[in-house]
Amino acid sequence: MPKETRSLVIDGELMRVQHIVIEKEVKTSDFLAEIARTQPLDTGVLPRGCVWHCRKETVSNKIVSVYIIERPACLQKIQFKASNDEEIKELVLSWPITLWFVRCIGEAIQDLHLACTKNFIDEEARYTKLYCLLMPNQHDHGNEEVCLGNLVVKDGLPLAKRIEELVAQTLESLWNSDLMPHYENTGINGLNDWASQSAANPEFHKQITFPDHKRQTAGEMLTWLLNNEED
């Protein structure tokens, strides 16, 4: 029910009759929460190629955010060294569409997860099927985070630029035989075979059977990363 009040207000040489109608009263905390819910989120500048950004506040008042960077299918040049005794090889691989999941806590980059897909992310992004990219240096055969080794991202840059730098440095880094994936039943015998087939067919990635990712969809991966900030 609306509340009504009438009062006499004396302001210097003037007097007025004031009629106030209060339509509704709510708690200040509820009002602020509703504003936050209905107003668009200001994300600031996003990294290049970012197709999805989500964030949440944890019970310990940490802000966890995940940026998804999408890269189109391409002929990707990599450097690979199988062992300490072998020379560095430059291989060109027919890569599918890749998704780079960068998790941050506050302004600090926490970890990087890499997956591949058959289709670009669209309005049904959360249902995008994920597959393991058959590259080394990923924990649990490509199901967990990328091993970043000695990679160092420059301090003093905005977060968006640091995320871009992380992706660039990962692509340019020296891949090695640590944490090698399984190639059985994939259609390739390893990176050398992958490169050989790619030289003959730039779209060879379409013939590779990439294993299903443990996080079956982009939405499942995103949810898991947001809710497991300590992992």
C-alpha positions as CSV (number, residue, x, y, z in Angstrom):
1,M,0.0,0.0,0.0
2,P,1.3,3.5,-0.8
3,K,2.1,5.7,2.1
4,E,0.9,9.4,2.1
5,T,2.0,12.2,4.4
6,R,1.0,15.9,4.6
7,S,3.1,18.5,6.3
8,L,3.6,22.3,6.5
9,V,7.1,23.4,5.5
10,I,8.3,26.9,6.4
11,D,11.2,28.0,4.3
12,G,12.2,31.6,5.2
13,E,9.3,33.9,4.3
14,L,7.5,31.1,2.5
15,M,5.3,28.4,3.8
16,R,4.0,25.5,1.7
17,V,1.7,22.5,2.2
18,Q,3.6,19.4,1.1
19,H,1.9,16.2,0.1
20,I,4.3,13.2,-0.3
21,V,3.2,9.8,-1.7
22,I,5.6,6.9,-1.2
23,E,4.7,4.2,-3.7
24,K,7.1,1.5,-2.5
25,E,9.9,0.9,-0.1
26,V,12.7,-1.6,-0.6
27,K,16.0,-2.4,1.1
28,T,18.9,-0.5,-0.2
29,S,20.9,-3.8,-0.7
30,D,18.0,-5.2,-2.8
31,F,17.8,-2.0,-4.9
32,L,21.6,-2.1,-5.7
33,A,21.4,-5.8,-6.5
34,E,18.6,-5.1,-9.0
35,I,20.6,-2.4,-10.6
36,A,23.6,-4.7,-11.0
37,R,21.4,-7.4,-12.5
38,T,19.7,-5.2,-15.1
39,Q,22.6,-3.0,-16.2
40,P,25.0,-4.3,-18.9
41,L,28.4,-5.5,-17.7
42,D,31.3,-3.2,-18.6
43,T,34.1,-5.6,-19.6
44,G,36.5,-3.0,-20.7
45,V,38.7,-3.9,-23.7
46,L,38.6,-7.6,-24.6
47,P,41.5,-9.5,-26.0
48,R,41.6,-10.0,-29.8
49,G,39.6,-13.0,-30.9
50,C,37.6,-13.1,-27.6
51,V,34.2,-14.6,-28.3
52,W,33.0,-15.2,-24.8
53,H,33.8,-13.7,-21.4
54,C,32.2,-14.7,-18.1
55,R,33.1,-13.9,-14.5
56,K,31.8,-14.6,-11.0
57,E,32.5,-13.7,-7.4
58,T,33.4,-16.6,-5.1
59,V,32.4,-17.0,-1.5
60,S,35.9,-15.8,-0.6
61,N,35.2,-12.5,-2.5
62,K,37.6,-13.4,-5.4
63,I,36.6,-12.4,-8.9
64,V,37.2,-15.3,-11.3
65,S,36.9,-14.6,-15.0
66,V,37.3,-16.8,-18.1
67,Y,38.1,-15.5,-21.5
68,I,37.5,-17.7,-24.6
69,I,39.8,-16.9,-27.5
70,E,38.8,-18.4,-30.9
71,R,41.3,-19.0,-33.7
72,P,40.2,-20.2,-37.1
73,A,41.5,-23.3,-38.8
74,C,44.9,-22.7,-40.3
75,L,48.3,-24.0,-41.3
76,Q,50.1,-23.5,-38.0
77,K,53.9,-23.4,-37.9
78,I,55.3,-24.9,-34.7
79,Q,58.8,-25.6,-33.3
80,F,59.2,-29.1,-31.9
81,K,62.1,-30.9,-30.2
82,A,61.4,-34.5,-29.4
83,S,64.4,-34.9,-27.0
84,N,67.6,-33.2,-25.8
85,D,69.6,-35.1,-28.4
86,E,67.5,-34.1,-31.4
87,E,67.5,-30.8,-33.3
88,I,64.6,-28.4,-33.3
89,K,62.2,-29.1,-36.2
90,E,59.9,-26.6,-37.8
91,L,56.6,-28.3,-38.6
92,V,53.5,-26.9,-40.4
93,L,50.3,-28.6,-39.1
94,S,46.8,-28.3,-40.5
95,W,45.0,-27.2,-37.3
96,P,41.3,-27.1,-36.8
97,I,39.4,-24.3,-35.1
98,T,40.9,-23.8,-31.6
99,L,39.5,-22.4,-28.4
100,W,41.8,-20.9,-25.8
101,F,40.3,-20.8,-22.3
102,V,42.2,-18.2,-20.2
103,R,41.3,-18.2,-16.5
104,C,42.1,-15.2,-14.3
105,I,41.7,-14.4,-10.6
106,G,41.4,-10.7,-10.3
107,E,43.9,-9.3,-12.7
108,A,46.3,-12.3,-12.5
109,I,46.3,-14.9,-15.2
110,Q,45.8,-18.3,-13.5
111,D,46.0,-20.9,-16.3
112,L,45.4,-21.8,-19.9
113,H,43.3,-24.6,-21.4
114,L,43.3,-25.5,-25.1
115,A,40.6,-27.4,-27.1
116,C,39.5,-27.7,-30.7
117,T,36.1,-27.7,-32.4
118,K,34.5,-28.5,-35.7
119,N,32.4,-25.3,-35.8
120,F,32.8,-21.7,-34.9
121,I,31.1,-20.5,-31.7
122,D,27.7,-19.0,-32.4
123,E,24.6,-18.0,-30.4
124,E,24.4,-21.6,-29.1
125,A,28.0,-21.2,-27.8
126,R,27.5,-23.2,-24.6
127,Y,26.7,-26.4,-26.7
128,T,29.8,-26.2,-28.9
129,K,31.4,-29.7,-28.8
130,L,35.0,-29.8,-27.6
131,Y,37.8,-32.1,-28.7
132,C,41.4,-32.6,-27.6
133,L,44.0,-30.9,-29.8
134,L,46.6,-33.6,-30.3
135,M,49.5,-31.5,-29.2
136,P,52.0,-32.2,-26.4
137,N,52.6,-30.1,-23.3
138,Q,48.9,-30.5,-22.1
139,H,48.2,-32.3,-18.9
140,D,46.0,-35.4,-18.9
141,H,46.5,-35.9,-22.7
142,G,44.9,-32.6,-23.6
143,N,42.1,-32.7,-21.1
144,E,43.6,-30.3,-18.6
145,E,45.7,-27.1,-18.6
146,V,48.6,-26.3,-20.9
147,C,52.0,-26.7,-19.3
148,L,53.5,-23.2,-19.8
149,G,57.0,-24.1,-18.7
150,N,59.2,-21.0,-18.5
151,L,56.9,-18.8,-20.4
152,V,56.7,-15.3,-18.8
153,V,54.1,-12.7,-19.7
154,K,55.3,-9.1,-19.3
155,D,54.0,-7.2,-16.2
156,G,52.6,-3.7,-16.5
157,L,50.4,-4.5,-19.5
158,P,46.6,-4.3,-19.4
159,L,45.0,-7.7,-18.8
160,A,43.6,-8.0,-22.4
161,K,47.2,-7.4,-23.8
162,R,48.6,-10.0,-21.4
163,I,46.1,-12.6,-22.6
164,E,47.0,-11.8,-26.2
165,E,50.7,-12.2,-25.3
166,L,50.0,-15.5,-23.6
167,V,48.3,-17.0,-26.7
168,A,51.1,-15.6,-29.0
169,Q,53.9,-16.9,-26.8
170,T,52.3,-20.4,-26.5
171,L,52.1,-20.6,-30.3
172,E,55.7,-19.5,-30.7
173,S,57.1,-21.6,-27.8
174,L,59.2,-24.8,-28.2
175,W,56.9,-27.8,-28.1
176,N,58.6,-30.9,-26.8
177,S,57.9,-34.5,-26.0
178,D,56.6,-33.9,-22.5
179,L,53.0,-34.9,-21.9
180,M,52.6,-36.5,-25.3
181,P,49.0,-37.3,-26.4
182,H,47.8,-40.8,-27.6
183,Y,47.7,-41.1,-31.4
184,E,46.0,-44.5,-31.6
185,N,42.8,-44.4,-33.7
186,T,43.2,-40.8,-34.6
187,G,44.4,-41.2,-38.2
188,I,47.9,-39.9,-37.6
189,N,51.0,-41.5,-36.1
190,G,52.4,-38.3,-34.5
191,L,53.5,-34.8,-35.3
192,N,55.8,-35.7,-38.1
193,D,53.1,-37.7,-39.9
194,W,50.6,-34.8,-39.2
195,A,53.0,-32.4,-40.9
196,S,53.6,-34.7,-43.8
197,Q,49.9,-35.1,-44.5
198,S,49.3,-31.4,-44.0
199,A,51.9,-30.5,-46.7
200,A,49.8,-32.6,-49.2
201,N,46.4,-31.3,-48.0
202,P,46.1,-28.0,-46.1
203,E,42.7,-29.1,-44.8
204,F,44.0,-32.5,-43.5
205,H,42.7,-31.7,-40.0
206,K,39.2,-32.6,-41.3
207,Q,40.4,-36.2,-41.6
208,I,41.9,-36.4,-38.1
209,T,39.8,-38.1,-35.4
210,F,40.3,-35.7,-32.5
211,P,39.4,-37.4,-29.2
212,D,36.4,-36.1,-27.2
213,H,37.4,-33.7,-24.5
214,K,36.6,-34.6,-20.9
215,R,34.6,-31.3,-20.7
216,Q,32.2,-32.2,-23.4
217,T,31.1,-28.6,-24.4
218,A,32.3,-25.1,-24.2
219,G,29.6,-24.4,-21.6
220,E,30.7,-27.3,-19.4
221,M,34.3,-26.2,-19.6
222,L,33.4,-22.6,-18.7
223,T,31.3,-23.7,-15.7
224,W,34.0,-26.0,-14.5
225,L,36.7,-23.2,-14.7
226,L,34.5,-20.7,-12.9
227,N,33.7,-23.0,-10.1
228,N,37.1,-24.6,-9.5
229,E,39.3,-21.5,-9.1
230,E,41.7,-23.2,-6.7
231,D,42.6,-26.1,-9.1
